[in-house]
Amino acid sequence: MGIFNNHEKKVIAKLCKKSEDISNEITKEINEFIDDLNSEYEENKVVVTEFSSYISELESKLSPDEISKLHAFSTRLNKVKRCAEKGVEAMRELARDQRKATRETLREYEEYLYI
């Protein structure tokens, strides 16, 4: 005789299905965010390089103070790029962690169902 009766097993199975559906929905949303972030990042990651090239072209036409301001802006733009890279990577890690948590939760439910 098992620890759970049929009614309790049905409740656990229902909770398992609900948990799986919620996890799948969260995973779907995370993947959509990753796709959006990744496409935006890929589309715009060359901006820093293009801006640096533009600064190089302008250096002969500008005063040292103006060049200094442009280089400072370029440095801040590089920080924005690094922040975007970290955001994309964080979303990938979040997606991986979500998949792991989903698998683990489903495994635990299965353990209870087959005790």
N, C-alpha and C positions, 0 to 999 in steps of 0.2 A: 504494500500500500504506500502511495506517495505522500509527500508532505501536504500537497495542495489537492483540493477536490476539484471537480470539473468546473464549478462556478468560478473558483479562484483562478484556475488556469485560463478561463475565458477572459476574465478581467485583466490578467497579466498580458495575454495575447493582444487584447484591445489596446492596452497601454503601450505595448511594444509597437503596434502599428501606428498609433498616434505619434509616438516619439520618432519613429522612422520617417513619417510624413513631415513632421516639423523639421527634423534634421535635413531631409532632402530639400525642403523649401529654403532653409538657411544656406545650404550648400549652393543651391541654384543662384540665390541672390549674391553670394560672395563671388561666384564665378562670373556673374554679369558685371560686378564691380571690377574684378580683375581685368576682364576683357576691355571694359571702358577705359580704365586707368592705363592699361598697357598700350592700347591704340593711341590714346592722347599723348602718352609719353613718347612712343615711337615717332609720332607725327611731329613732335616739338623738340626732340632731343638735340637736333642739329642747330637750334637757335643760338646756343652759346658759342658754338664754333663759328657760325656765320657772323655773330656780333663781334667776336674777336678779330676776324678778318676785316670787318668794317672799320674797327678801331685802328688797325694797322694801316689801312688806306688813309684814314683821316689824320694820323699823327703828324704828317708833314704840314698840314694845313691849320693845325690848332696850336693854341698856346700850351705851355707846360701845365698850367693849372687846369685847363680844360681836358687835357690828356689824362691827368691824374684823376679827375672826376670820372672820366669814362672807364678807366681801369678799376676804380673803386666800384663803379656800377657793375662792371663785368665780374668782379669778385663776388658781389652779392647775387648776381645772376647764376654763377656757378653753385652757390649755396642752395639756391632754389632748385637747381637741377639735381643736386645730391639729395635734397629733401624729397623730390619726386621719385628718384630711384629707390630711396628707402621706403616710400609709401607703396610702391609697386611690390617690392620684396616683402613688406609686412603683410600685404594682402595675400600673397602667395603662401606665406607661413600660416596665416589665419585659415586659409582654405585647407591646407594640409592638416592643421590641428583639428579643424572641424570634421574632416573625413575620418581621422583617427578616433575622435570622440564618438562619432556615430557608430563606427565599427565596434568599439569597445562597449557602448551601451547596448547595441543589438546582441552582442555576445553574452552580456550579463542577463538580458531578458531570456535568451535561449537557455541559459543555465537554469533559470528558475522554472521555465516551462518543462524541462526534461528531467527535473529532480524526481 
